[in-house]
């Protein structure tokens, strides 16, 4: 039966709606699998790679349209034969107060009708919009609805409101080079959003995670024969084959509230081994909904050590505890509409590494669908060996109780300077220290103390006169004692941000 549901006010399903289609039956009992549609080999198979098949998966439960909706899913389209790959598959939305049987087979892609002289096959009931991912091209043909440009292979096409044998006008179409052929290995992914009556279609893949917009911000209300957007939707997938065949499969469906969360990532393109560097990740929420459970994840290069993460929220954004352990960045965020956050990832380049390494980031949400054009970023940094490398070793540590003006927790370090290319006659060593830490005033030094650490940085310099040079193959030892305010503030004692440079004006 089609038409009005037994209870038009039946309870709406709440977002997000998730359905992997990888089990033996759909998670929701409201899915109707019709025709050739079945769960097969870990996916929703709408049609096998066989001629003259039609399959529909229809979620006979309404969900709200008022705050917008985003529909994300992976797809696979493989097979074909002498007549090519066909026909294609569709995603469609109908008025959520109604129910429907499948639309016409073949080029109608299970959404619109077919009127072809001697026979008429009806489309869906109370259809609002159908998006056809059309390999063979007949979704745009005159037989499947008014206004189309004629057969258009490899096209994403949009047909509007229709009911059985009326409507289904052509609203827009875009040629997609290569069509929609692809297996699971390429990670083909589609996102269809309807926000405020405007339709956007985006396709992405493993190699192109930010993807490309195929149809952008199409005003559905302005199309011919378009009805007012209903308060609720119901969702269907359909596919068909004729003489041209394909196995059309869907999996990992997520229907959620949309939110545009663009991400920008920046960082150094070059760095010296042993130096401390930082990457910045900026994220925003352009709406239309809040994102209380956003999270930025990414890969932290193994070539970075002593990694730390900081986060600053603005305009109501709240940063949760961020981590960067085991090579993974994880920064939870609450991002109300209009807010933004800036994440800083700092680390020290391995002092012996020379070559490239890459840091990545991506923003997602467990309950929202990100509709931004730029959702991920990466920066590749080329590390070069500096003229001087410096190593550190803790020689000992103890509680210093005398003299009166030099009490605290003392850590003694053996530093070692090595020249990588030529003799270095003048040099400086620098590293960061906790507040109120200083070079032990009770220790005598042969080197210069340029900065004693009270401002958060220690800088030691070669003595005037050109002594204590560094020759390649002959490391120069430098012993230094640091006086920390307490043992707890010394931590593990490791010097942070330690590096050495050649100077020309000591």
C-alpha positions in Angstrom: 0.0 0.0 0.0 1.0 3.6 -0.5 -0.2 7.0 0.6 -1.0 8.1 4.2 0.6 6.2 7.0 -1.7 4.6 9.6 -0.5 7.2 12.1 0.9 10.3 10.4 2.1 11.6 13.8 4.0 8.4 14.6 7.1 9.0 16.7 10.0 10.4 14.7 13.4 8.7 14.9 16.0 10.8 16.6 19.3 11.8 15.1 21.8 10.4 14.4 20.4 7.5 12.4 23.3 5.0 11.8 23.1 1.8 9.8 26.3 0.0 8.8 24.4 -2.7 6.7 27.3 -5.0 7.6 25.2 -7.5 9.6 22.6 -10.1 8.6 19.7 -7.7 9.1 19.3 -3.9 9.4 19.6 -2.5 12.9 16.2 -0.8 12.6 13.1 -2.8 12.0 11.6 0.1 10.0 13.8 -0.8 6.9 11.9 -2.4 4.1 14.1 -4.2 1.6 12.2 -4.7 -1.7 12.9 -6.3 -5.0 16.5 -7.4 -5.4 17.7 -5.4 -2.3 19.4 -7.6 0.3 22.2 -7.5 2.8 25.1 -9.3 1.2 28.8 -9.5 1.8 28.8 -6.8 4.5 26.8 -4.2 2.6 23.3 -3.3 1.4 23.2 -4.7 -2.2 20.5 -2.9 -4.1 21.2 -4.9 -7.3 23.5 -7.7 -8.2 25.6 -7.4 -11.4 22.7 -8.9 -13.4 20.4 -7.6 -16.1 16.9 -6.3 -15.4 17.0 -6.0 -11.6 15.5 -3.3 -9.3 16.0 -3.0 -5.6 14.9 -0.5 -3.0 15.7 0.0 0.7 13.2 2.3 2.3 13.3 3.6 5.9 9.6 3.8 6.8 10.1 6.0 9.8 10.0 9.9 9.7 12.8 12.2 10.8 12.7 16.0 11.2 13.7 18.4 8.4 13.5 21.6 10.5 17.1 21.8 11.5 18.5 20.4 8.2 19.7 16.9 7.5 22.9 15.4 6.2 23.0 11.9 4.7 26.5 10.3 4.5 27.3 6.9 3.1 29.9 4.8 1.4 29.1 3.2 -2.0 30.4 0.6 -4.3 29.5 0.3 -8.0 31.2 -2.5 -9.9 30.6 -4.9 -12.7 29.2 -3.9 -16.1 29.3 -5.7 -19.4 29.2 -5.2 -23.1 26.6 -2.4 -22.8 28.6 -0.6 -20.1 27.8 0.2 -16.4 24.2 0.7 -15.6 21.9 2.0 -14.7 22.8 3.7 -11.4 21.4 4.3 -8.0 19.4 7.0 -6.2 18.9 8.5 -2.8 15.4 10.1 -2.3 13.3 11.8 0.3 9.5 11.7 0.5 7.0 13.5 2.8 7.5 11.9 6.2 3.8 11.7 6.8 3.4 9.3 3.8 4.7 6.0 2.8 5.5 4.6 -0.7 6.3 1.6 -2.9 9.4 1.7 -5.1 9.5 4.0 -8.1 10.0 2.8 -11.6 12.9 0.5 -12.5 15.7 1.1 -14.9 16.6 4.7 -15.8 14.1 6.1 -13.2 16.5 4.7 -10.6 13.6 3.7 -8.3 12.5 7.3 -7.7 10.6 8.8 -10.7 8.2 7.3 -13.2 8.7 5.9 -16.7 6.3 6.9 -19.5 7.4 5.2 -22.7 4.6 4.9 -25.2 3.0 1.6 -24.6 3.5 1.4 -20.8 3.6 3.6 -17.7 5.4 2.8 -14.5 4.7 5.0 -11.5 7.3 6.8 -9.4 7.3 7.0 -5.6 4.4 8.5 -3.6 4.8 12.1 -2.2 8.4 12.4 -3.4 10.2 15.6 -2.4 13.6 15.2 -4.1 15.5 12.4 -5.7 19.3 12.5 -6.4 20.4 10.1 -9.1 24.0 8.8 -9.4 23.5 7.8 -13.0 26.1 5.9 -14.8 24.1 4.9 -17.9 22.4 8.3 -18.2 18.6 7.7 -18.5 17.7 9.5 -15.2 17.9 12.7 -17.4 15.8 11.2 -20.3 12.3 12.5 -21.2 10.8 9.1 -20.4 11.7 9.5 -16.7 10.3 13.0 -16.1 9.9 16.5 -17.7 12.7 18.9 -18.3 15.7 16.7 -18.5 18.5 17.3 -21.1 18.2 13.8 -22.5 20.4 10.8 -21.8 23.5 12.0 -19.9 25.9 9.2 -18.8 28.1 9.7 -15.8 25.9 12.4 -14.2 24.6 13.3 -10.8 21.0 14.5 -11.5 18.3 15.9 -9.3 14.5 15.5 -9.9 12.0 17.3 -7.7 8.6 16.6 -6.2 6.5 13.9 -7.8 3.7 11.5 -7.0 3.2 8.3 -9.0 2.7 9.5 -12.6 2.9 13.2 -12.1 5.8 15.6 -11.4 9.4 14.6 -11.0 10.7 17.6 -13.0 14.4 17.9 -13.7 16.1 20.4 -11.4 19.8 20.2 -12.0 22.5 17.9 -13.3 26.3 17.8 -13.4 28.6 15.6 -15.4 31.0 13.6 -13.2 34.1 12.5 -15.0 34.4 8.7 -14.7 30.9 8.4 -13.3 30.3 6.5 -10.2 32.3 3.3 -10.8 34.4 2.2 -7.8 35.0 -0.5 -5.2 35.3 -0.3 -1.5 39.1 0.0 -1.7 38.9 3.6 -3.0 36.7 4.7 -0.1 34.1 6.3 -2.3 31.8 8.4 -0.1 28.8 10.6 -0.7 27.2 13.3 1.4 23.8 14.8 0.6 22.5 17.7 2.7 19.2 19.6 2.7 19.5 22.7 4.8 16.8 25.3 4.7 15.4 23.8 1.5 18.8 23.9 -0.3 20.5 20.8 -1.6 24.3 20.1 -1.7 26.0 16.9 -2.9 29.6 16.2 -2.1 31.8 13.2 -3.1 35.1 12.2 -1.3 37.5 9.3 -1.2 40.5 8.0 0.6 42.8 10.0 -1.7 40.6 13.1 -1.5 39.2 13.2 2.0 37.9 16.8 1.8 36.2 15.8 -1.5 34.6 17.9 -4.2 31.2 19.5 -4.4 29.1 18.1 -7.2 26.0 20.2 -6.6 26.1 23.2 -4.3 23.3 25.0 -2.5 20.5 24.2 -5.0 17.3 26.0 -4.1 14.8 23.2 -4.2 11.8 25.6 -3.6 12.5 27.5 -6.8 12.2 24.4 -9.1 9.2 23.7 -11.2 6.4 22.0 -9.4 8.1 22.0 -6.1 5.9 21.7 -3.0 6.7 23.3 0.4 9.3 21.3 2.2 7.6 18.9 4.6 8.1 18.9 8.3 9.5 15.4 8.2 11.2 13.2 5.7 11.5 9.5 5.0 14.5 8.1 3.2 15.0 5.6 0.4 17.8 4.1 -1.6 17.1 2.4 -5.0 19.0 1.1 -8.0 18.2 -0.5 -11.3 19.8 -2.4 -14.1 18.7 -3.1 -17.7 20.9 -4.4 -20.4 23.7 -2.5 -18.8 24.5 -3.9 -15.3 26.3 -3.2 -12.1 26.3 -4.4 -8.5 25.1 -1.3 -6.6 26.1 -1.4 -2.8 25.7 0.9 0.2 27.2 0.8 3.7 28.0 3.0 6.7 25.0 5.2 6.5 24.7 8.1 8.9 21.8 10.6 8.9 22.5 13.5 11.2 22.1 17.2 11.9 24.5 19.2 9.7 27.1 21.5 11.0 29.8 23.3 9.0 33.1 22.9 10.8 36.0 24.0 8.6 39.6 23.2 9.7 42.8 25.0 8.8 46.2 23.6 9.7 49.6 25.4 9.5 53.2 24.6 10.5 56.8 24.8 9.4 57.9 23.5 6.1 61.5 23.2 7.2 63.0 22.7 10.6 66.4 21.9 12.2 66.8 18.6 14.0 66.8 19.1 17.7 64.7 22.3 17.5 61.3 22.8 19.0 58.5 23.4 16.5 54.7 23.9 16.6 51.7 23.2 14.4 48.4 25.2 14.7 45.0 23.8 14.0 42.1 26.2 13.8 38.4 25.0 13.7 35.2 27.0 13.6 31.4 26.2 13.7 29.5 28.1 11.0 26.2 26.3 11.9 23.4 25.8 11.4 23.6 23.6 14.6 25.8 23.3 17.7 28.4 20.6 17.9 28.8 19.6 21.5 30.9 16.5 20.8 33.3 17.6 18.1 36.8 16.1 18.2 40.0 16.8 16.4 42.1 13.7 15.7 45.4 13.4 13.8 48.7 11.7 13.4 51.7 12.9 15.4 55.0 12.1 13.6 57.2 9.8 15.5 60.1 12.2 14.8 58.6 14.6 17.3 59.5 14.1 21.0 58.4 15.9 24.2 55.0 16.6 22.5 52.4 18.8 24.2 48.9 20.0 23.2 47.3 23.2 24.2 43.8 24.5 23.2 42.1 27.9 23.4 38.4 28.3 22.8 36.7 31.5 21.7 33.0 32.7 21.5 31.8 29.9 23.8 33.9 27.0 22.5 35.2 24.7 25.3 38.3 22.6 25.0 38.4 19.2 26.7 41.6 17.5 27.9 43.8 17.1 24.8 46.4 14.3 24.4 49.1 13.5 21.9 50.3 10.0 22.8 51.2 6.9 20.8 51.4 9.0 17.7 47.8 10.2 17.9 46.4 13.7 18.5 43.0 13.7 20.3 41.4 17.0 21.3 37.7 17.0 22.3 35.7 20.2 21.7 32.3 21.7 22.4 31.6 24.1 19.5 28.5 26.1 19.7 27.3 27.8 16.5 29.6 30.8 15.9 32.5 29.6 18.1 36.0 28.6 17.2 39.0 26.9 18.8 42.8 27.0 18.2 44.8 23.9 19.0 48.6 24.1 19.2 50.8 21.0 18.9 54.4 21.4 20.0 57.3 19.0 19.9 61.0 18.7 19.5 62.4 17.3 16.3 64.5 14.2 16.9 68.1 15.5 17.1 69.4 12.8 14.8 66.6 12.8 12.2 67.1 14.1 8.7 64.2 13.9 6.2 60.4 14.5 5.9 57.6 13.9 8.4 53.9 14.7 8.3 51.4 15.9 10.9 47.7 15.5 10.1 44.4 16.6 11.7 40.7 16.1 11.0 37.5 17.3 12.8 34.5 15.0 13.2 31.5 14.6 15.5 29.8 11.5 16.8 26.3 13.0 16.5 26.7 15.7 13.8 27.7 15.6 10.1 30.4 18.0 9.1 29.4 19.7 5.9 32.5 22.0 5.5 34.6 22.0 2.4 37.8 21.7 4.4 37.6 19.1 7.2 41.2 18.0 7.4 44.7 19.3 7.0 48.3 18.1 6.9 51.7 19.7 7.0 54.9 18.0 5.8 58.1 19.3 7.4 61.6 18.6 6.1 64.1 18.2 8.9 67.7 19.1 8.4 70.6 18.4 10.6 71.9 21.6 12.2 75.5 22.6 12.2 75.6 21.6 15.9 73.7 18.9 17.7 73.5 18.6 21.4 72.9 15.7 23.7 72.0 15.6 27.3 72.5 13.2 30.2 71.6 13.6 33.9 74.7 13.2 36.0 73.0 13.4 39.4 70.4 15.3 41.4 70.1 16.2 45.1 68.6 18.7 47.6 70.9 21.6 47.9 70.6 23.3 51.3 73.5 25.7 51.2 74.4 28.5 50.6 71.4 30.3 51.9 70.7 32.1 48.6 71.0 28.9 46.5 68.6 26.5 48.1 66.5 24.1 45.9 66.5 20.9 44.0 69.7 20.6 42.0 70.1 18.6 38.8 73.5 18.2 37.2 73.7 17.7 33.4 76.4 16.5 31.1 75.7 18.2 27.7 77.7 17.1 24.6 78.1 19.4 21.5 78.9 17.8 18.1 79.8 19.7 14.9 78.2 18.1 11.8 80.1 20.0 9.0 83.1 22.2 10.1 84.8 23.6 13.1 82.6 25.8 15.2 84.4 28.5 17.2 81.4 30.3 18.7 78.2 28.7 19.8 75.2 29.0 22.1 73.0 26.4 23.8 69.4 27.1 24.7 66.6 25.3 26.5 63.4 26.0 28.4 62.9 25.7 32.1 60.1 26.0 34.6 59.4 29.4 36.3 61.9 30.4 39.1 64.5 27.9 37.8 68.1 29.2 37.3 71.7 28.1 36.6 73.2 27.2 40.0 74.9 30.4 41.2 77.2 28.3 43.4 78.7 26.6 40.4 81.7 28.1 38.6 81.5 28.0 34.8 84.1 28.4 32.0 81.3 29.3 29.6 79.1 32.4 29.6 75.6 32.4 31.1 73.7 34.7 28.7 70.3 34.0 30.3 70.2 32.4 33.7 66.6 30.9 33.4 64.6 33.1 35.6 62.6 34.3 32.5 61.9 30.7 31.5 64.9 30.2 29.1 68.6 29.3 29.8 71.2 30.4 27.2 74.8 29.4 27.5 77.5 30.7 25.2 81.1 29.9 24.3 83.7 31.8 26.2 85.2 34.9 24.6 88.5 34.5 22.9 87.8 31.5 20.7 88.6 28.7 23.2 86.5 25.6 23.5 85.8 25.1 19.8 83.8 22.2 18.4 85.5 20.0 15.8 83.7 17.4 13.7 84.3 14.0 15.3 85.4 15.5 18.6 82.4 16.3 20.9 82.7 19.1 23.4 81.4 18.3 26.9 79.6 21.1 28.7 78.5 20.5 32.4 75.8 22.6 33.8 73.8 22.6 37.1 70.3 23.8 37.3 68.6 24.9 40.5 64.9 24.1 40.5 62.5 25.5 43.1 61.5 21.9 44.1 61.9 18.3 43.1 58.4 18.2 41.8 59.0 21.1 39.5 62.1 19.4 38.1 59.8 16.6 37.0 61.8 13.9 35.2 64.7 16.4 34.8 64.7 16.2 31.0 65.6 19.5 29.4 62.8 20.7 27.0 63.5 22.5 23.7 67.2 21.9 23.9 69.2 23.0 20.9 72.6 24.6 19.9 73.5 27.1 17.2 76.6 28.6 15.7 76.9 32.3 16.3 78.9 34.8 14.4 78.9 37.6 17.0 79.5 36.0 20.4 
